[in-house]
Each structure stands twice: as C-alpha cells, then as structure tokens.
C-alpha cells in the first residue's frame, strides 16, 4: 500500500436499486452529517450521501489508522472538508462526489478534487453560457444530439473537479476555464482551511467509471499516478 506521501487513489461504488444501508453505516457519521442526511427528501439521494460519507470515513480511517467515527472534519470558508494535524496542516487530501446511484472518493497527498455526474439523456444547452467557454460551447453545440450530453458532462465534471481542488464553490469563472485539453496546466488560486489563498498548478482529466456516468479528477502538480479501485459497500 502506498504511503500518504505518494498517494493518489480513487474508489468508486455503484448503489444498486433497492439497496438498504445498514445501521452500521450511519453509526460512524457525526451528528451534523446525520442532520444533513435528514434534509434530503428523496431516499436515493439520502442513501447516497450517508453511504458516501461512511465510505469516506472508512477509507480515511484505514489510511490514517484511526476509527472512522473519531475523524473530525474542519471546513474551509467554502465548505471543503479537511483533516488537520497538530500543526494545522492537512494530514491527507481528499474529495468526494456522488449521484443517486454512484459514489466516488479520491485520496491524495496533494490538493485534489473529484466530480461524478450521471448520464441522464438531458439537454444541457441552457447551461452552456454559464458553464462553458465560447470555444467549448461551439464545439459541444456542433456535435450530434447523441454526443452532446456526454461532451458537456465531460467538461462540466472537469470544471467541478478543479473548483473542488481549489476549495471554492461554483462561480462565474467557469466560462473563463478551458478544460478541453488533458495536457493543459491550470495556474489557479487555491483556498486552504483557514481561508489563506495560495497559487498552485493543477491538471484535470476524465476517469473511466462506466458508461452510465462521467467523472473527472483534478490534482495539484506534481502528482503521483492515479490508481482506481471499485469499492464494495459490504466492506463497512
């Protein structure tokens, strides 16, 4: 197993229809996480949130050799969670994303962001002006209807992953970010847990989880190679 100093791992799981999460899953969540879960009005979304947070805690606990329930998150000014050491530094970097059917968790030794979206046969043209650069919008709009959705979601997940790695929320900078090229380096401002901003280089790429979803990961450079693993829900 890799040490934290050279870590770049992605774990993903698909929640099958009708899956009932056991009480053990919820038992490792904090009170504020359980309160957040109760706010979900749709059961698949609630289930995905609870199982996702339990998976995150379990993976972090294994990596840091601590009990999943004992992990204390500190949240940055835009809601990004951190785990800090005694000196106030990140012990490990991580990111989580989920849909109603999928969970994906990234663990890294450097700043990381991950995003996953389900392919729903939807027309996203109403979001082009908000999310895409002019060149990106023209490229996606010029594709056939059968290809347009996946092309948009590829760009959207890459931008979401970058924003998560930066520690910021959705903003009006999206049209100024061109993520169409895998090899492009992005020089961006990243926000730490205390709100301190530093400049960093990121690379973003699409990762293969399956045909029914689109996912991307953004990593601060230099970064170790990425290892991707399916995650069994019964590992709790």
C-alpha positions as CSV (number, residue, x, y, z in Angstrom):
1,X,0.0,0.0,0.0
2,X,1.3,3.5,-0.9
3,X,2.3,5.9,1.8
4,X,0.5,9.2,2.1
5,X,3.4,11.0,0.6
6,X,2.8,9.3,-2.8
7,X,-0.9,8.7,-2.7
8,X,-3.4,9.2,-5.5
9,X,-6.3,6.7,-5.2
10,X,-9.8,6.8,-6.4
11,X,-12.5,4.5,-5.1
12,X,-16.0,4.1,-6.6
13,X,-19.1,2.2,-5.9
14,X,-22.5,1.8,-7.6
15,X,-25.5,1.6,-5.3
16,X,-28.0,-1.0,-6.7
17,X,-31.7,-0.2,-6.8
18,X,-33.3,-1.2,-3.5
19,X,-30.0,-1.3,-1.6
20,X,-30.8,-0.7,2.1
21,X,-27.8,0.7,4.0
22,X,-27.3,-0.9,7.4
23,X,-27.3,0.9,10.7
24,X,-23.6,0.3,11.0
25,X,-23.1,2.7,8.1
26,X,-24.8,5.6,9.8
27,X,-23.2,4.8,13.2
28,X,-19.9,6.2,12.1
29,X,-21.3,9.6,10.9
30,X,-21.2,12.7,13.1
31,X,-24.3,14.4,14.4
32,X,-24.0,17.2,11.8
33,X,-23.7,14.6,9.0
34,X,-26.8,12.8,10.2
35,X,-28.6,16.2,10.3
36,X,-27.6,16.9,6.7
37,X,-28.8,13.4,5.7
38,X,-32.2,14.1,7.2
39,X,-32.6,17.2,5.0
40,X,-32.6,15.0,1.8
41,X,-36.3,14.5,0.9
42,X,-35.6,11.8,-1.8
43,X,-34.4,8.4,-0.4
44,X,-31.9,7.6,-3.1
45,X,-30.1,10.9,-2.5
46,X,-30.2,10.4,1.3
47,X,-28.8,6.9,0.9
48,X,-26.0,8.0,-1.4
49,X,-25.0,10.8,1.0
50,X,-24.9,8.5,4.0
51,X,-23.1,5.6,2.3
52,X,-20.7,8.1,0.7
53,X,-19.7,9.7,3.9
54,X,-19.4,6.3,5.6
55,X,-17.1,5.1,2.8
56,X,-15.1,8.3,3.0
57,X,-14.7,7.9,6.8
58,X,-13.8,4.2,6.4
59,X,-11.2,4.8,3.8
60,X,-9.7,7.7,5.7
61,X,-9.7,5.7,8.9
62,X,-7.8,2.9,7.2
63,X,-5.3,5.3,5.7
64,X,-4.7,7.2,8.9
65,X,-5.1,4.2,11.3
66,X,-7.9,5.7,13.3
67,X,-11.5,4.8,13.9
68,X,-13.9,6.2,11.2
69,X,-16.2,7.7,13.8
70,X,-13.3,9.5,15.5
71,X,-12.4,11.6,12.5
72,X,-13.1,15.3,12.9
73,X,-13.5,17.4,9.8
74,X,-12.6,21.1,9.7
75,X,-14.4,23.0,7.0
76,X,-12.9,25.8,4.8
77,X,-14.8,29.0,4.0
78,X,-16.5,27.4,1.0
79,X,-17.4,24.1,2.8
80,X,-14.4,22.0,1.7
81,X,-13.6,19.4,4.5
82,X,-10.1,19.0,5.8
83,X,-8.4,16.8,8.4
84,X,-5.6,18.7,10.2
85,X,-2.6,17.6,12.2
86,X,-1.4,19.2,15.4
87,X,0.3,22.0,13.4
88,X,-2.8,22.9,11.5
89,X,-1.6,21.2,8.2
90,X,-3.6,18.8,6.1
91,X,-2.9,15.2,7.1
92,X,-4.2,13.9,3.9
93,X,-6.1,15.5,1.0
94,X,-9.4,14.0,-0.2
95,X,-12.6,14.7,-2.2
96,X,-16.0,13.0,-2.5
97,X,-18.8,13.2,-5.1
98,X,-22.0,11.2,-5.5
99,X,-25.1,10.8,-7.6
100,X,-28.2,8.9,-6.5
101,X,-26.5,5.7,-7.9
102,X,-22.7,6.3,-7.7
103,X,-20.2,7.2,-5.0
104,X,-16.6,8.3,-5.8
105,X,-13.8,9.1,-3.3
106,X,-10.3,10.4,-4.0
107,X,-7.4,10.3,-1.6
108,X,-4.2,12.1,-2.3
109,X,-1.0,13.5,-1.0
110,X,-1.7,16.8,-2.8
111,X,-4.8,19.0,-3.3
112,X,-7.5,17.0,-5.1
113,X,-11.0,17.4,-6.4
114,X,-13.3,14.8,-7.9
115,X,-16.7,15.0,-9.5
116,X,-19.2,12.5,-10.9
117,X,-22.4,13.1,-12.8
118,X,-24.9,10.6,-14.1
119,X,-25.8,10.4,-17.8
120,X,-29.5,11.2,-18.0
121,X,-30.3,11.8,-21.7
122,X,-30.8,15.5,-20.9
123,X,-30.4,18.6,-23.0
124,X,-27.9,20.9,-21.2
125,X,-27.8,23.7,-23.7
126,X,-29.4,26.1,-21.2
127,X,-26.2,25.8,-19.1
128,X,-23.7,26.5,-22.0
129,X,-23.4,30.2,-21.3
130,X,-22.9,29.7,-17.6
131,X,-20.5,26.8,-17.7
132,X,-18.6,26.8,-21.0
133,X,-16.1,29.0,-22.7
134,X,-17.0,30.3,-26.1
135,X,-14.8,27.6,-27.9
136,X,-16.2,24.9,-25.7
137,X,-19.8,25.9,-26.3
138,X,-19.3,26.0,-30.1
139,X,-17.6,22.6,-30.0
140,X,-20.4,20.9,-27.9
141,X,-23.1,22.7,-29.9
142,X,-21.7,21.4,-33.2
143,X,-21.9,17.8,-32.2
144,X,-24.8,15.5,-32.9
145,X,-27.5,15.2,-30.3
146,X,-26.3,11.7,-29.4
147,X,-22.9,13.0,-28.5
148,X,-23.7,16.4,-27.0
149,X,-24.7,15.3,-23.4
150,X,-21.5,13.3,-22.8
151,X,-19.3,16.1,-24.2
152,X,-21.0,18.7,-22.0
153,X,-20.7,16.4,-18.9
154,X,-17.0,15.8,-19.6
155,X,-16.3,19.5,-19.5
156,X,-18.7,20.1,-16.5
157,X,-17.1,17.4,-14.3
158,X,-13.6,18.6,-15.1
159,X,-14.5,22.1,-14.0
160,X,-16.3,20.9,-10.9
161,X,-13.3,18.8,-10.0
162,X,-11.0,21.8,-10.4
163,X,-13.2,24.0,-8.3
164,X,-13.2,21.3,-5.6
165,X,-9.4,21.0,-5.7
166,X,-9.2,24.8,-5.4
167,X,-11.5,24.7,-2.3
168,X,-14.1,27.1,-3.9
169,X,-17.7,26.8,-4.9
170,X,-19.4,27.4,-8.3
171,X,-18.7,30.8,-9.6
172,X,-18.8,33.0,-12.7
173,X,-15.2,32.0,-13.6
174,X,-16.4,28.8,-15.3
175,X,-16.6,30.3,-18.8
176,X,-13.0,31.5,-18.4
177,X,-11.8,28.0,-17.7
178,X,-10.9,25.9,-20.8
179,X,-10.6,22.2,-19.8
180,X,-10.8,20.6,-23.2
181,X,-7.2,19.5,-23.2
182,X,-5.8,16.8,-20.9
183,X,-2.3,18.1,-21.0
184,X,-3.1,21.8,-20.1
185,X,-1.8,23.0,-16.8
186,X,-4.1,25.3,-14.9
187,X,-2.4,28.0,-12.7
188,X,-5.1,28.8,-10.1
189,X,-5.6,30.1,-6.6
190,X,-6.4,27.5,-4.0
191,X,-8.1,28.3,-0.7
192,X,-7.0,26.5,2.4
193,X,-9.0,25.6,5.5
194,X,-8.2,28.9,7.1
195,X,-9.1,30.9,4.1
196,X,-5.5,31.5,3.1
197,X,-5.1,31.7,-0.7
198,X,-2.0,30.2,-2.5
199,X,-1.2,29.7,-6.1
200,X,-0.9,26.2,-7.4
201,X,-0.7,24.2,-10.7
202,X,-3.4,21.7,-11.4
203,X,-4.0,19.1,-14.1
204,X,-7.5,17.7,-14.7
205,X,-8.6,14.6,-16.6
206,X,-11.6,12.4,-17.2
207,X,-11.6,9.0,-15.4
208,X,-13.4,5.9,-16.6
209,X,-16.1,4.7,-14.1
210,X,-18.6,3.3,-16.5
211,X,-20.9,4.1,-19.4
212,X,-23.7,5.5,-17.3
213,X,-21.7,8.3,-15.7
214,X,-19.0,10.8,-16.3
215,X,-16.2,11.5,-13.8
216,X,-13.1,13.7,-13.6
217,X,-10.3,14.3,-11.2
218,X,-8.1,17.4,-10.6
219,X,-4.8,17.1,-8.9
220,X,-2.2,19.6,-7.8
221,X,1.1,19.0,-9.7
222,X,3.4,17.3,-9.3
223,X,1.2,14.3,-8.7
224,X,1.7,10.5,-8.5
225,X,-0.1,8.2,-11.0
226,X,-3.7,7.6,-10.2
227,X,-5.0,4.1,-9.1
228,X,-8.7,3.4,-9.5
229,X,-10.5,0.7,-7.4
230,X,-14.1,-0.5,-7.3
231,X,-15.3,-0.3,-3.7
232,X,-17.5,-2.9,-2.1
233,X,-20.2,-1.5,0.1
234,X,-20.0,-4.6,2.3
235,X,-16.5,-3.5,3.4
236,X,-18.0,-1.4,6.2
